Amino acid sequence: MKTEEQNEDARNLHEKSTDQILRIINSEDQKVACAVEKVLPEIELLVEKFVKTYKKGNDICYIGAGTSGRIGVLDASEIPPTFRVPPDRVKGLIAGGKKAFGSAEESKEDDEQAGAERVTEEMREGDLLIGISASGETPFVLGGLKKAKETGIATAAVTSNEDTSIEEVAETTVVAETGPEVIAGSTRMKAGTAQKMILNMVSTAAMINLGKVYDNFMIDVVPTNEKLKNRAIRTLQQLTDRGQDDIKVALEKSDFEVKPALLSLKFEVSVDKARNALSKSNGFLKPAMKEFEDRA
């Protein structure tokens, strides 16, 4: 596996100065975006799977061990507050459970049966399981993917090595070849960075396709603190040209939901009417706005 090979451009690190070490790492990191760019068509297929699954009312799960598992849990945990998605719709399954997120439980990745059991516990027919494994050979992940296929769950995978077991099991595989690491086999580095980039792209593009973004504004954000409340206010200022006082009133009436507040402000309708229009448009803002524009 290329991720386990020695990187010839990073030989004798123990003899390098800190400046030299940082420049080597930075040079290698620049290769990651290029590796991801090469697999954009496969990432697009994964986005389509994600969107299709979500629209059917089914759930999406990431599954991984070690760094890969933590990256999956991180992406899944950030989707609900950013895009107002129920927390059970996108989940991260990590070898060793919640404890492994904050401390190493690396031996758990060898348990194929544990991966299968987690899928049985957490998922149902029609869901989508996305396996994350730099090596493409992680038993916990392979066990989960195999069980998913047996039970009518769609499968996909993200890896950094070609011709591995994960490609044989998953229906769709994204292989971002990041090559040998600066420290041989330390896939928390380039391979982990590629995984983070790919999951960011998949979940963000999926949420845009699901109507969770308008223009490039976070219009389904859950404003749970002052920073996010101020962001909601600034968003509405830019989209409606209304003053802060009017915006704060509209947000309070809408329980700080940006989309109904926006429609209410822009078209001077009640929050209930705004919500009704959004319900008809499946939450997409543009057709809901058109409904009010057509009435004018």
Secondary structure, DSSP 8 states (H G I E B T S, - for coil): -GGGS--GGGTTGGGS-HHHHHHHHHHHHHHHHHHHHTTHHHHHHHHHHHHHHHHTT--EEEEESHHHHHHHHHHHHHHHHHHT--TTTEEEEETT-THHHHS--GGGGG-HHHHHHHHHHH--TT-EEEEE-SSS--HHHHHHHHHHHHTT-EEEEEESSSS-HHHHH-SEEEE----S-SSTT-TTTHHHHHHHHHHHHHHHHHHHHTT--BTTB-TT----SHHHHHHHHHHHHHHH---HHHHHHHHHHTTT-HHHHHHHHHHT--HHHHHHHHHHTTT-HHHHHHHHHHH-
